[in-house]
Amino acid sequence: MSAAQRSISQRLTKAKSAEAKAATAHSWATEWMSEQDGLLRELRSAVERDDRQRMLSVVDGLQAMSSKRHGALHKVLDALLLFEAGDGA
């Protein structure tokens, strides 16, 4: 399984130092923003074309992506905070 296919929890577990964990979390957040920006561009395009079917599809995609990422956000915070507190060392 490539690094991009691993869950954020798996990637954070593999990162051993605080710096590596921080870099992994920042990379994950950048991926999130890129994915969200792409969906928002698609939504804008669908609105400009008055393509209601595509609008609904993109909104569904945004909802699914947001739900997945927000769920993982708790795991990211736990991994970083527990490591910082010394529990993850």
Backbone bond lengths (Angstrom), bond angles and torsions (degrees), N, CA, C in turn:
res aa  C-N    CA-C-N  psi(-1)  N-CA   C-N-CA  omega(-1)  CA-C   N-CA-C  phi
1 M - - - 1.458 - - 1.527 108.16 -
2 S 1.335 117.86 129.40 1.455 120.83 -179.82 1.525 109.84 -74.09
3 A 1.317 115.77 161.52 1.470 120.77 -178.92 1.516 111.38 -59.04
4 A 1.329 116.91 -36.17 1.467 120.36 -179.21 1.521 112.02 -67.83
5 Q 1.335 116.77 -24.37 1.461 120.40 -179.12 1.525 112.43 -87.94
6 R 1.316 117.73 -13.88 1.464 120.89 179.86 1.525 109.51 -74.34
7 S 1.320 115.49 149.98 1.462 119.45 175.92 1.528 108.67 -68.81
8 I 1.311 115.74 160.68 1.462 119.51 178.61 1.525 110.06 -61.73
9 S 1.310 117.90 -35.72 1.469 120.75 177.91 1.528 110.50 -61.52
10 Q 1.322 116.72 -43.63 1.464 120.45 178.85 1.523 111.06 -64.28
11 R 1.333 116.12 -41.83 1.470 119.44 -179.74 1.524 111.29 -66.26
12 L 1.343 116.91 -38.68 1.466 119.62 179.02 1.524 111.43 -69.51
13 T 1.320 117.45 -35.86 1.464 120.94 177.77 1.525 110.60 -64.26
14 K 1.327 116.09 -39.22 1.460 120.74 -179.32 1.538 111.46 -70.31
15 A 1.325 117.23 -31.36 1.467 121.13 178.58 1.527 108.20 -74.49
16 K 1.309 117.55 120.78 1.470 120.89 -172.32 1.529 114.22 -92.31
17 S 1.311 118.42 -36.56 1.464 120.08 -176.83 1.530 110.40 -93.52
18 A 1.321 115.18 162.41 1.469 120.52 177.20 1.524 110.19 -60.55
19 E 1.319 116.29 -38.39 1.468 120.54 -179.70 1.518 110.93 -65.76
20 A 1.315 116.08 -41.72 1.469 120.17 179.71 1.524 110.58 -67.06
21 K 1.322 116.76 -40.20 1.463 120.15 177.62 1.528 110.85 -64.06
22 A 1.335 116.75 -42.74 1.469 120.89 178.83 1.527 110.41 -63.09
23 A 1.329 117.20 -44.27 1.467 120.59 179.26 1.521 110.87 -62.73
24 T 1.330 116.73 -39.72 1.464 121.21 178.30 1.524 110.69 -64.01
25 A 1.326 116.69 -44.11 1.467 120.88 179.61 1.526 111.10 -64.88
26 H 1.335 117.03 -41.21 1.466 120.28 178.78 1.528 111.24 -65.01
27 S 1.321 116.36 -40.59 1.463 120.55 177.85 1.526 110.26 -62.26
28 W 1.329 116.56 -43.93 1.465 121.62 178.80 1.529 110.70 -60.66
29 A 1.339 116.55 -43.22 1.469 120.36 179.30 1.531 111.05 -64.94
30 T 1.321 116.72 -37.49 1.470 120.91 177.95 1.526 110.27 -65.47
31 E 1.343 116.56 -41.39 1.472 120.69 176.52 1.526 110.39 -60.62
32 W 1.321 116.68 -42.01 1.467 122.45 178.98 1.523 109.51 -59.23
33 M 1.330 116.15 -50.28 1.465 120.15 -177.99 1.528 111.06 -62.24
34 S 1.318 116.85 -40.99 1.459 121.01 179.77 1.532 110.73 -63.29
35 E 1.331 116.26 -44.84 1.461 120.46 179.06 1.531 110.69 -63.35
36 Q 1.316 116.34 -43.13 1.463 120.75 179.93 1.530 110.76 -65.36
37 D 1.326 116.93 -44.12 1.468 120.30 178.84 1.521 111.56 -60.14
38 G 1.331 116.84 -40.14 1.460 120.48 178.31 1.519 112.06 -62.46
39 L 1.327 115.84 -43.48 1.462 119.43 178.46 1.529 111.33 -66.40
40 L 1.319 117.09 -37.24 1.471 119.39 178.15 1.528 111.54 -67.25
41 R 1.343 116.80 -36.19 1.476 119.14 175.08 1.528 110.67 -64.03
42 E 1.338 115.54 -41.32 1.469 119.19 176.74 1.526 111.24 -61.75
43 L 1.315 115.91 -41.25 1.467 120.08 -179.91 1.528 110.54 -64.37
44 R 1.318 116.83 -44.70 1.469 120.30 178.19 1.523 110.60 -59.06
45 S 1.319 116.55 -43.53 1.462 121.11 179.18 1.529 110.81 -61.69
46 A 1.329 116.31 -43.17 1.467 120.33 179.32 1.523 110.97 -64.47
47 V 1.319 117.23 -38.15 1.470 121.27 178.26 1.524 109.67 -65.31
48 E 1.322 116.37 -44.95 1.467 120.42 -179.66 1.525 111.83 -61.62
49 R 1.338 117.16 -31.68 1.464 121.65 178.69 1.526 112.10 -91.26
50 D 1.326 116.31 -1.96 1.465 122.83 -176.14 1.533 110.65 54.29
51 D 1.337 114.61 42.52 1.468 122.27 -179.44 1.529 108.60 -95.80
52 R 1.320 115.69 87.59 1.470 120.91 -174.74 1.522 112.73 -61.84
53 Q 1.305 117.25 -37.55 1.467 120.93 179.67 1.525 110.23 -60.96
54 R 1.322 115.91 -46.15 1.471 120.55 179.59 1.527 110.54 -67.36
55 M 1.325 117.27 -38.98 1.468 120.56 177.90 1.525 110.39 -56.57
56 L 1.322 116.11 -48.10 1.463 120.43 -179.52 1.525 110.96 -63.64
57 S 1.311 116.43 -40.05 1.465 120.56 178.99 1.528 111.29 -62.96
58 V 1.326 116.70 -43.96 1.464 120.47 -179.44 1.527 110.55 -68.63
59 V 1.319 117.49 -40.19 1.465 120.01 177.23 1.527 109.80 -61.19
60 D 1.325 117.49 -41.35 1.470 120.48 176.01 1.531 110.70 -60.41
61 G 1.321 116.03 -41.64 1.463 120.55 178.08 1.518 112.26 -64.19
62 L 1.336 116.20 -41.86 1.463 120.38 176.95 1.526 111.41 -62.36
63 Q 1.313 115.61 -41.97 1.459 120.05 -179.58 1.532 110.48 -64.28
64 A 1.318 117.24 -45.52 1.465 121.12 -179.69 1.528 110.95 -64.30
65 M 1.325 116.73 -45.43 1.458 121.00 -179.78 1.521 110.55 -63.83
66 S 1.321 117.21 -43.96 1.465 120.78 -179.33 1.519 111.44 -63.99
67 S 1.308 116.75 -42.35 1.457 120.83 179.40 1.530 110.56 -62.35
68 K 1.312 116.61 -45.34 1.470 121.77 -179.94 1.529 110.36 -62.44
69 R 1.315 116.81 -48.66 1.468 120.99 -176.90 1.528 111.83 -68.51
70 H 1.326 117.53 -40.70 1.470 118.97 178.59 1.521 110.95 -64.86
71 G 1.323 116.91 -37.22 1.458 120.38 175.95 1.523 111.37 -61.73
72 A 1.310 116.15 -41.52 1.464 121.06 179.84 1.527 111.77 -72.96
73 L 1.318 117.62 -25.80 1.462 120.77 -178.85 1.526 111.51 -57.48
74 H 1.311 117.27 -38.71 1.464 120.69 178.27 1.532 110.48 -61.96
75 K 1.321 116.73 -39.30 1.461 120.93 179.34 1.528 110.59 -67.97
76 V 1.318 116.67 -37.99 1.464 120.72 178.23 1.525 109.73 -63.21
77 L 1.319 115.87 -48.83 1.462 119.31 -179.85 1.525 111.54 -61.44
78 D 1.319 116.75 -44.21 1.466 120.17 178.30 1.529 110.71 -59.20
79 A 1.324 116.85 -47.16 1.465 120.49 -177.76 1.522 111.10 -61.22
80 L 1.319 116.96 -42.15 1.475 119.97 -178.27 1.518 110.81 -72.50
81 L 1.317 117.48 -44.08 1.465 120.04 -177.14 1.515 112.16 -70.85
82 L 1.322 117.75 -39.07 1.461 120.48 178.04 1.519 110.92 -66.50
83 F 1.328 117.24 -38.00 1.449 120.67 178.52 1.520 109.46 -65.76
84 E 1.325 115.91 -43.85 1.457 120.84 -179.76 1.528 111.67 -62.42
85 A 1.333 115.75 -36.97 1.463 120.51 -179.61 1.521 111.97 -75.31
86 G 1.333 116.67 -8.49 1.452 119.97 179.14 1.515 113.72 97.29
87 D 1.323 117.96 -4.67 1.449 121.16 -179.94 1.514 112.49 -76.79
88 G 1.335 116.67 -22.20 1.459 119.50 -176.56 1.506 112.99 -102.09
89 A 1.313 117.55 3.28 1.462 120.70 -177.01 1.510 111.78 -77.01
